[in-house]
Amino acid sequence: MKKKWVAVLLIACVMLSHLESVEPSAADCYDGCITACVQPNLRLMRRCEIKCGIRCNSASAIEDPLG
């Protein structure tokens, strides 16, 4: 009975070791950060977006979203 469980665990470990992980990118950081920037004041919202651009080190994130 113990050999069966050891075999099942071994197979599970082998299967899990071949899974690929997703690398986070700057776009994910910026998207997650600006989600928290919802403000009734446009000036404060823009300030938060600029801070997100600096925090996530994305040059395209600093561009003006309005044009």
C-alpha positions in Angstrom: 0.0 0.0 0.0 2.9 2.4 0.8 4.6 1.6 -2.4 1.5 2.6 -4.3 1.3 6.0 -2.6 5.0 6.6 -3.2 4.5 5.8 -6.9 1.5 8.2 -7.1 3.5 11.0 -5.4 6.4 10.4 -7.6 4.3 10.6 -10.8 2.6 13.7 -9.4 6.0 15.4 -8.8 7.2 14.5 -12.2 4.0 16.0 -13.8 4.2 19.1 -11.7 7.8 19.7 -12.5 7.0 20.1 -16.2 4.5 22.9 -15.8 5.5 26.3 -17.2 5.1 29.4 -15.1 4.1 32.8 -16.5 6.6 35.6 -16.1 5.1 38.8 -14.9 5.8 41.8 -17.1 5.8 45.6 -16.8 2.4 45.7 -18.5 0.9 43.5 -15.8 2.4 45.7 -13.1 1.0 48.9 -14.7 -2.4 47.4 -15.3 -2.6 46.2 -11.7 -1.4 49.6 -10.4 -3.8 51.8 -12.4 -6.7 49.7 -11.3 -6.3 51.2 -7.9 -6.1 54.8 -9.4 -9.8 55.3 -9.6 -10.4 58.9 -8.3 -13.2 61.4 -8.7 -10.6 64.1 -9.3 -8.9 63.8 -12.7 -5.7 65.5 -11.4 -5.3 62.9 -8.6 -6.0 60.1 -11.1 -3.4 61.4 -13.5 -0.9 61.8 -10.6 -1.5 58.2 -9.6 -1.0 56.9 -13.2 2.3 58.8 -13.4 3.4 57.1 -10.1 2.4 53.8 -11.5 4.5 54.4 -14.6 7.5 55.2 -12.4 6.9 52.3 -10.1 6.5 49.8 -13.0 9.3 51.4 -15.0 7.3 51.4 -18.2 8.0 54.3 -20.6 4.7 53.7 -22.5 2.8 53.9 -19.2 3.8 57.5 -18.7 2.3 58.7 -22.0 -1.0 60.7 -21.8 -3.9 58.2 -22.1 -6.1 61.1 -23.4 -4.1 61.7 -26.5 
